[in-house]
Amino acid sequence: MKRMFQFVLGISLLITLVSCSKAESQTRVKFSKIALLSSKEMTIEDVYLKYPFRIRLHDSSLYVMDIHPADYYIHTFKYPSLEHQKSFMKRGEAPEEFLDAENIRLDSHGFLWALDANKRKIVRFPQNLGEPLNNVVNLDEKLIRTLDFDFFNDSTFIVPDYTGEYRINMVNLQGEIVHRAFHIPIRSEAVKKNTPPIVLAQAWRPFLSYNPENGILAMVTQLGQVLDIYDIKKESIVTIVGHRDHEPQFITKGNYAIPNGIMGYSDVHVGQEYIYALFWGHSFTDIKNGKIQKEGGNRVHVFALDGTPKIEYKLDSYITGFHIDEKNKFIIGLDVNSNQPVKKFEYE
């Protein structure tokens, strides 16, 4: 696997780094229990994954999304053999090709959906992948470069808000905003007052996950260590986990947010009982000075649905994204530092 330190911010303005940093590379939430997990390498043949970033498992199919492919963004494999089945979501500018892939999701009917931020669309792929695309959601022009999504129900998506006015937007199958809710949970009134909302939204770029069975939405900051937990059905804040010193740190330059704190979280999953979040914790100073030799995070933080820290799983590999099976107690992660990136971790 060719190693490249990509910040995977989805916003080009956030690639510039500054040398100073107020944040240390350390765990900032205290867990009562820490467990070490060893990985089992799962071998892929015939497919080269340059920067695998998202992974989904459904029945006997494993879906892997590569954000920097030569040809295809998504590959499917038979699970657990990892026999390659199909590559699709072709990179290109043609009508049924794609310029970008930010995330993939499986709906309640087993259909795979993908988000292309550059073409401003969310697409449902037919179960017979040889058929033409028949369900394309063209996103409202009011949405600023949508970088993540999840399902609220069969007819509505949850996406982050990047205007800085709200935290999330609810979008229907016509791509229209039907509801907006919550606000960026920054505690400093001075920063709120002196920072343009669009810059705050960039700095507080979240990854999100929603579980329709318990109504819990979790959002984690990429540039900091903050976990927002919301009860969508009640439209209420459950809690905000993270000290104000652990909020995203940045410098404002015009309408751009330049990070100078840490790379925080890169993936989150809301399960039936717990919230799982993948934490990196690398300071930008260490990144710039070449002290960080691995891409990804090796800590999975586990919280109760009310935000109580429960356990930290420390992995023997650094991963960018993961799938978790609560019933069978295993994690499948993506290690971009390895020529065989799919790793399985079992836990008790």
N, C-alpha and C positions, 0 to 999 in steps of 0.2 A: 504494500500500500504506500503510494507516494505521500510523504508527509508534507502538509502545508498548514500553517496556522491561520485559519480563516475564522474571523470573528462571527460570521454567520448572522450579521445584524440585519441584513435585508435593506439597510439604508446606507448608501455609499458614504454619507457624511460622517458616519460613526467609525470609519476605518482609521482615521487619523488619530494617533496617540500622542499624549504629552508625557513628559518625563516625570513630573512630580506625581505623588500619590499619597493620599491620607490613609489608605486602607492597607492592611496587612493580609497576606495570604493565610487565612486561618478559618476555622469553623467558628461561627458567631452565635449559633443557637446551641444551647446545652441539651444534650440527650442523656437520659438516665442509663442507656445501654448502648454499647458499640459492639458490632459483630463483624468479623472478617469473613468475606465470601470469596472462594476460589472459583475460577472460571473453567469451563470446559469448552474447548474450541470446536466449532461446528464447521465442517469443511464445505466450501462452495467451489464448484468446478465450472468452467466455461464462461463465467461472468466476472468482469473486472469492475469493482466498485471503487470509484475514486474518492468520494467523500460521502459515504452513507450517513444519513442524518435522522431518518425516521423509520420505524419498524412497526408493523402490525401483524398479529397472528389471528386468523379466523378459521376455525375447524382445522383442516389439513393444509391450509395455504398460508405461507409467510410472505408478506409484502415488504419490500425494502425500497426506500426512496433515496436516491443519490442526487445531491444538489449540484454537483459539477460533472455531469456525464459527458461522454463523447457523443452518444446517440440517444439513449433513453433514460428518463428520470426514474422509472419504476420497474422493478423486476419482481416476479413472483416465483416462489420455490415451493415444492412439495415438502410438507413438514411431517416428520422430523428428518427425512433423508437429505433435504436441501437440494433435491434434483431440480434443475432449472426448468420452469414451465413456460414462461413468457416474459418478454420485455416490451414495454409500451410507454405511452406518454412521450412521444418522440420530440426531441429538441429541434426547433426550427421556427420559421416565420410563416409557414403555410397555415391556412385556416384551421386545420385539425392538428397542428403542431403547437409546441409550447416554448415559451421563452424563459420559464422559471418554474420552480416547484418549491413551495414553502412548507406544505404539510399534506399528509394523506389521512383520511378517516374512513372507517367502515360504518355504514348506517345500520339500523335495526333489521334491515332486510338482507344484509350481506353485500350490498353494493359498495364499491370503492369510489371515493370522491377525492379530488385533488385541487389544490389552490395554486393558481398561477397569478402572482402579484403583478407581473409586468403586463400581462394581457387583461388584468382586472376581471378574472372569472374563476368560478368554482365549477368543476365539471364532474358529472357522474359517468363512470365508465360502464358500458354494458357488460353483463356477465359473460357473454360471448365476446371476447376482446377483438374479434375480427370485424364486428359490426361497426357502423358509423356512430359517432357520438350523438346521442339523442336527448341529452339533458345538460344544457349549459346555462349557468346562472351568470349573467353579465352584471357586475357590481355597480351600484349607484355611483355617479360621478362625485357625490358629496363625500364618499369614503376616500380617505387618504391612504394610498398604498397598503392595502390589507395584507398582514403578514402572518395571520393564524386564523383558524376557525374551528368550531366544533358544532355539533348538532344540539339544538334545544329540543326540537321534536322533528317530525317528518317534514314539516313545512317551514321551519325557521332555523337559521344559523345564529350562533353567537360569534361575533368578531370583535377584536379590540378597536377602540376609538383612538385615532391619531391626530385629532384636532386639539386634544388637550381639554376639551369641554366636558367629556364624560370618560368613563372607563371602558364601557362596552356598548356595542350596537347590536340590535336584533334585526336580522335581515331575512326577508322572505325569498321564495323561490324565483321571484322576478328581480331579485337583486336590490329591492327597495328597503330603506330603513323604516322599520315599523315601530321601533321603540329604542330609547337610549336610557342608560342607567348608570348610577354610581359615579365616583370621581377618583382621580389619582390620589392615593392616600398619603400624600406628602404632608409632613407635620410642620415644616417651617413656613410660617406666614411670610417671612421676608423673601424666601426663595419663590414662593407662589406669586408674590407681588412684583418681583423684579425679573421674573423669567417669562418670556412669551409662552403661552399655552402649548404651541406646537413643538417648542423645544423640550418642555417637560414631557410631552408625550413620547418624543424620541428617546429621551433618557430613561423613561420608565417603560420601555418596550417590554411587554410580557409574553410569556408562553402560557397557554391556558388549557384547561380540561374541565369538562362538565359531565356529571353523572345524573341522567334523568330520573333514576330510581330514587335517589335521596335528595335530589334538587341542589346539590352542592357544586358550585363553580370555584375552581382554584386558579389563581393567576400568580406566576412567579416572575421576578425581575431578572432580566439578563445581565444588567449592570448593577448588581447589588444583591442583598440577601433579604428580600422581603417577600412574604407570602400573603396574598389577599385571599380571604375565604368569604364567599357570599352564598346566601340561600336565595336562589333565583325565584323559587315559587313564592316566597314571602317578600321578595325584593328587599332583602335586608342584609346588612353586613354581619357576618358571624364574628370575624376577628381579623386583625392585621398582625401578622407575626414578623417581628424584626424591630430592633432598636432603631431610633432615628439616625444614629451614626452609621447604620448599615444600609441606609437608603442609597440609591444610585448617586454617585458623585460625578460631577461633570463641570465643564467650563462652557459658557455660552459665547458663541462667536456668530453674530448675526442671528440667523434663524436655524443655527446648527448647534447640536449638543455634542461636545467633544468629551468622551469619557476619561476620567482619571482616577477611578477607584478600582473595582475588581470586575472580572468576569464572574458572574454569579451562577444562576441556574440556566439550563438549556432544555429541560423537558420536565413535564409534570403529568401525573395520572391520578384521577380521583377514582378510588375503588369503592367497594361496598362499606368497608370499615375504616379505611385509612387513605391518606393522601401521600403520594410518593413523588419526590422531587429530586432531580439529578443536579448536584452542586459541583462547580469547578473550584471557585475560590482563588483564582490566580490574580495577583495584582498586575495592573498594567505596567508598573515599573519593572517587575520581574519578567514580564513578557517582552518588553522592549529590550531589556538587558540580556536576553537569551537564557535566563535561568530556568524557564519552563521548557522541558524537553518533550512533553507529551500533550497532545490535544485531547480535550474532553475532561470529564470529571470522574473521580473514582469514589464519590460518596453519594449514596442514595439516602436522602432524609425522609423519614417516615413520621407523619403527624396524624393524630386523631382528627376526626372531621371537625372538631371544635378548635383545632390549631395546637393542641397540646403536643409537644415533641415527645415521641415514643422511643425511636431507635434510629441509629445511624448505621447503615451497612457500608463498610469500607471494602471496596472491590480491589482485586489484584490487577485490574486492567482499567484504563481510562476510556470512557465511552461518551458518545455524543447524544445518543437517544436510546430509549429502551421500551420494551413491552413487559408488563408484569401480569402474571397469572396468580391471583390470590388463592384460588381454590387448590391448585397443585403446587403452589409455593415455589415459583421460579421466576427469574428475570432473564430476558434475552436482551443483550445490549450490543451496540455497534462500536467497535474499536477501530477507529480510522488509522491508528498507528501500526496496525497489523495487516499482513497480506491476506489473512483470513479474519475478517472483521466481526463475524457473528460469534458472540460468546454467550454461554448459558451459565447462570448462577443459581444454585439451589439454596433455599434458606429454610429455617425451621419455623 
